[in-house]
Amino acid sequence: MTAADITLYHNPNCSKCRQAVALLEEREVPYELRSYLDKAPTRDELERLLDKLGTEDPRVMMREKDERYERLGLVAANRATLLDALLEHPTLLQRPIAVRGGRALIARPPERLLDLLDDTDDTDGDEADDNEGHG
């Protein structure tokens, strides 16, 4: 592991993201914030996130209730179209997404982070570049 145990895909305007950060700070867990609205994830990063989430389906990490999801016609879209939509509209990315080693989860509710903290499988994985270190 690097100095940060957790990488958190984060939107500072999201209350769940702020709660996740508070939980990490309360437990003194080193973390890095990945401000995905400032620097959108690449297709490769999205693919790695899907792998770490244990799925091939981009819908798992999409905000399906966001009005843009329906407006963009994503309800019946294929995988490639969904990934393209995430690249073009990073606000569709569900948050917070927490990554630790080779595993990721959608931290909704933020207490789901405890699953990663208790996880003993800390295999190293490529984390996002350009993170802001905290913790």
Sequence and secondary structure as in RCSB ss.txt:
>XXXX:A:sequence
MTAADITLYHNPNCSKCRQAVALLEEREVPYELRSYLDKAPTRDELERLLDKLGTEDPRVMMREKDERYERLGLV
AANRATLLDALLEHPTLLQRPIAVRGGRALIARPPERLLDLLDDTDDTDGDEADDNEGHG
>XXXX:A:secstr
  S SEEEEE TT HHHHHHHHHHHHTT  EEEEETTTS   HHHHHHHHHHHT S GGGGB TTSHHHHHTT T
T  HHHHHHHHHH GGGB S EEEETTEEEE SSGGGHHHHHH          SS EEE 
